[in-house]
Amino acid sequence: ETPTLGFRVSPDTQTFNCGFALAGLPFIISGFSGMKYQHETHLRIYLYWLMLTFIIDFVFVLIDQVKNNCLHIPQIFAESGGSFACGVMRIISIITLVMFLSFMGYAVFTVWSRCLELQIGGSAPSLEALLTQARHDEAALVYQHRSGLLGTGPPPKDGIPVVYGSLASPMYSGSNSIFGGDVHDVTFPPRATAGSRRT
């Protein structure tokens, strides 16, 4: 029977690790909500949980490194001598611990700096985001023809006025019909009314 990873860990420790991981799910969801909706409070809740996780992981890793440092030495190191193998294992353990602290500390610092940015700048959208939205809304309006002198370029193909009061809008042609009509009668009284009066 081949031993699996973590087979030396006691069932009590495995149960605690499983419960601790499941308890962290609401805090992870809170952190995701804080990042997506720019809520500093939600993200700070996740930050506190991340700091607690960092402290607990650091303590567990440190205890594991101190207790099991020279107990499980690979065979290739044990053949070179016990003292040499124990020294190599301690150096590897120290390097692993420093790398763990660096990565975990950087993760905590990243979340903390984002919380500070949201706290200083507020959770409301920034002015740059509002300006971008305003430009997007302006581009979504009716096409505005602005080429040429004073906005007068070639007349548009469509009958929609370019800009209200602009010289680029056609004067006599290309207008829109009212009520979907296609005939414009300029005589008075209108022929349709006169025909109905005659009958």
C-alpha positions in Angstrom: 0.0 0.0 0.0 1.5 3.3 -1.1 1.2 6.2 1.4 -0.5 9.3 0.2 0.4 12.9 0.8 -0.3 13.9 4.4 -0.8 10.3 5.7 1.2 11.2 8.8 -1.3 14.0 9.8 -3.6 13.0 12.6 -7.4 12.8 12.0 -8.0 15.6 14.5 -5.7 17.9 12.5 -7.4 16.9 9.2 -10.8 17.5 10.7 -9.7 21.0 11.9 -8.3 21.9 8.5 -11.5 20.8 6.7 -13.7 22.8 9.1 -11.4 25.8 8.9 -11.5 25.7 5.1 -15.3 25.4 5.0 -15.6 28.3 7.5 -13.6 30.5 5.2 -16.1 30.3 2.3 -18.3 33.2 3.5 -15.3 35.4 3.9 -14.0 34.5 0.4 -17.5 35.4 -1.0 -17.3 38.7 1.0 -13.9 39.5 -0.5 -15.2 38.7 -4.0 -18.2 41.0 -3.4 -15.9 43.8 -2.1 -13.8 43.6 -5.3 -16.6 43.4 -7.7 -18.9 46.1 -6.2 -16.0 48.2 -4.7 -17.2 47.8 -1.1 -14.4 48.5 1.3 -16.2 46.9 4.3 -16.7 43.6 2.5 -13.1 43.5 1.4 -11.9 44.4 4.9 -13.8 41.5 6.4 -11.9 39.2 4.0 -8.6 41.0 5.0 -9.1 40.1 8.6 -9.8 36.5 7.8 -6.8 36.4 5.5 -4.6 37.8 8.4 -6.0 35.2 10.8 -5.2 32.5 8.2 -1.7 33.8 7.7 -1.0 33.7 11.5 -2.4 30.2 11.9 -0.6 28.9 8.9 2.6 30.5 10.1 2.3 28.8 13.5 1.5 25.4 12.0 4.3 25.5 9.5 6.8 26.7 12.2 5.7 23.9 14.5 6.0 21.3 11.7 9.4 22.5 10.7 10.7 22.4 14.3 9.3 19.1 15.3 9.8 17.1 12.0 12.9 18.7 10.7 15.4 15.9 11.1 12.9 13.0 11.6 12.1 12.2 8.0 15.4 12.5 6.1 15.5 11.3 2.5 17.7 8.2 1.9 20.1 10.1 -0.4 20.9 12.6 2.4 21.0 9.9 5.2 23.8 8.0 3.4 26.0 11.1 3.5 25.9 11.4 7.3 23.3 12.3 9.9 24.6 15.8 10.7 25.0 16.8 7.1 21.5 15.5 6.2 19.9 17.3 9.2 21.7 20.5 8.2 20.5 20.3 4.6 16.9 19.6 5.8 17.0 22.6 8.1 18.3 24.9 5.3 15.5 23.6 3.0 13.0 24.2 5.8 14.2 27.8 6.4 14.1 28.6 2.7 10.6 27.1 2.5 9.4 29.1 5.5 10.8 32.3 4.1 9.2 31.8 0.7 5.9 31.0 2.4 6.1 34.1 4.5 7.0 36.2 1.4 4.1 35.0 -0.7 1.5 35.1 2.1 2.7 38.5 3.3 2.5 39.9 -0.2 -1.1 38.6 -0.5 -2.0 40.3 2.8 -0.3 43.5 1.7 -2.1 43.5 -1.7 -5.6 43.2 -0.1 -4.7 45.7 2.6 -3.6 48.3 0.0 -6.8 47.8 -2.0 -8.8 48.3 1.2 -6.9 51.5 1.9 -7.4 52.7 -1.6 -11.2 52.2 -1.3 -11.2 53.8 2.1 -9.4 57.0 0.9 -11.1 57.2 -2.5 -14.5 56.1 -1.3 -16.5 53.2 -2.7 -18.2 55.5 -5.2 -17.1 55.4 -8.8 -14.1 57.6 -9.5 -14.2 60.7 -11.7 -12.3 58.9 -14.4 -15.0 56.2 -14.5 -17.7 58.9 -14.7 -15.9 60.6 -17.5 -15.5 57.3 -19.4 -19.2 56.7 -19.0 -20.1 60.2 -20.2 -18.0 59.7 -23.3 -19.7 56.3 -23.9 -23.2 57.9 -23.5 -22.2 60.7 -25.9 -21.1 58.2 -28.5 -24.3 56.3 -28.1 -26.4 59.3 -29.1 -27.5 60.1 -32.6 -24.6 60.3 -35.1 -23.1 63.8 -35.0 -21.5 65.0 -38.1 -18.7 67.4 -37.2 -16.4 67.4 -40.1 -15.8 70.5 -42.2 -16.0 74.2 -41.2 -18.4 74.9 -38.4 -19.7 71.4 -38.5 -20.8 71.7 -42.2 -19.7 68.7 -44.1 -21.4 66.8 -46.9 -25.1 66.4 -46.1 -26.0 63.1 -44.3 -27.7 60.4 -46.2 -30.3 59.9 -43.5 -33.1 62.4 -42.8 -32.5 62.6 -39.1 -31.2 66.0 -38.1 -27.5 65.9 -37.3 -27.5 68.3 -34.4 -30.4 70.6 -33.4 -29.6 74.0 -35.0 -26.6 72.7 -36.9 -25.8 73.9 -40.4 -25.0 70.4 -41.4 -28.7 69.4 -41.2 -30.5 69.5 -44.5 -32.8 72.4 -44.9 -35.5 71.2 -47.3 -34.9 67.6 -48.0 -34.4 64.5 -45.9 -37.0 65.4 -43.2 -38.9 62.9 -41.3 -42.6 62.3 -41.9 -45.2 62.9 -39.2 -47.5 60.1 -38.3 -45.9 57.9 -41.0 -47.3 59.9 -43.9 -45.7 60.0 -47.3 -47.5 62.9 -48.9 -47.2 66.5 -47.9 -50.0 68.7 -49.1 -49.2 72.5 -48.9 -52.5 73.7 -50.4 -55.1 75.3 -48.2 -57.6 73.9 -47.5 -56.0 70.4 -47.9 -57.3 68.4 -50.8 -58.4 65.5 -48.6 -60.5 67.9 -46.6 -61.9 69.7 -49.6 -62.8 66.4 -51.3 -64.7 65.3 -48.2 -66.6 68.6 -48.1 -67.7 68.2 -51.8 -69.2 64.9 -51.1 
